[in-house]
Amino acid sequence: MTALALRRAGSVAASVFVALAHTAHATSWSSPGPGETPNILFVYLDDLGWRDTGFMGSDFYETPHLDALAAKGLVFTDAYSCAANCAPARASLLSGQYTPRHEIFNVGTRPRGKAKDRLLAHVPGTGTLRAGVVTWAESLQSAGYRTGMFGKWHLGTTPEEQGFDVVVERTRLPGFKGHRGPNGAYLADLLTDRCIDFIEANEDGPWCAYLAHFAVHTPLHAKRELLPKYEKKEPGELHAHVEMATMIQAVDDGVGRLVAKLEALGVLDDTVILFSSDNGGYGPATDMDPLWGYKGTYYEGGIRVPFFAHWPGVVEAGRTDVPITGVDLYPTLLTIAGAERPEQVLDGVDLVPLLARGEADGLEERSLFWHFPAYLQSYRQVTDEQRDPLFRTRPCGVIRRGSFKLHEYFEDGALELYDLEDDVRERKNLADEMPALRDDLHRRLKEWRRRVGAPVPERK
């Protein structure tokens, strides 16, 4: 038992809880009692692609510290963001709600692309997570957690207004341009430093640190000290982007420092570590192969993200292909923290039964939804003739149920149906071959839109 657990426990129940290491799935985990709540470290990257870490198969980027945590945790190969770009993904994560409920559909509220190319009327949505929305940070505060947010917020309001006691927001750091700051400071390093300061200041816990890195978002600014290493390195078949490699290593080095600090304080075994990304990778710089698409598209490459949970004594090491999505984190954090459920709709499900006992009842066959009633202009650097030359995404809705995924595009009502088990690249449209399944999924998608009040843009 760690020193922190000894200070917190003082009961047989707490001792038993901590002693569950490596036998979690043979036992039963229940909500924590007084003094038993673990710390939570949530490392959330910006635009990190599904394959951009070693544990997900990169052949050029190096992430040994993340790989070590993933090897001792549960890796989700079918984890999803709730949106294909930053702001709506973060709003869904913090609120526990799909996009039609909080109405943050895009980055900003202005129309994207040229007016002549947009066939449907603009749906602006909002750029602000409403103050009345209770975030999981607020719920954790109510349960006695100290909360810290470090990095990118992107939700209009301020983190202090929505549940964070300590805030180091990138936009408030003087002199930073992108990832570089005064006197050679590198943003990923600074955010890690401040996160470590927060952990040290709250050593007796419980605490929740939300480390929302700006990396690896554009502008791509290399960490200069690492450039020679990757300039000399043999390119991989999947990845070869030198600047991106230095940015990813900077984050991973920071994770190594965080783990070392947790070990030095004797609290690593009392800390749940979660890791993910807000959406798919940046198309011109990385590759999600075999997934099709990239950030901004609603093909798998735009919404499938790396995710693992490292929870000593509770989570058994392994991998799972059970589909999960961003809104699942809210109810999961509530259970981990022993926090009360807020009086608002939460669209996700609690993953603790899966994490702690391997129970996936109903999770494989439930429906996951996406709604994007807007346009995103295409990257100029992406010239693949098979891709839309004007837009990364046109207004659409998507449902995944089991291994099947249906896209609906609102401009012309086009339907695309894919079996991800056999065609994860989404190249063989089964809509005409499987009309009964197509129509059933389409019906479920339309019923969900009616239920949540999702706006469908009309023709101009």
Beta strands, then each sheet from edge to edge (+ up, - down):
strand 1: 39-45
strand 2: 74-76
strand 3: 79-80
strand 4: 146-151
strand 5: 166-169
strand 6: 207-212
strand 7: 271-277
strand 8: 304-305
strand 9: 307-310
strand 10: 318-320
strand 11: 324-325
strand 12: 367-372
strand 13: 376-377
strand 14: 391-393
strand 15: 396-401
strand 16: 404-409
strand 17: 414-419
sheet 1: 5+ 4+ 6+ 1+ 7+ 9- 2+ 10+
sheet 2: 8+ 3- 11-
sheet 3: 12+ 15- 16+ 17-
sheet 4: 13+ 14-
end
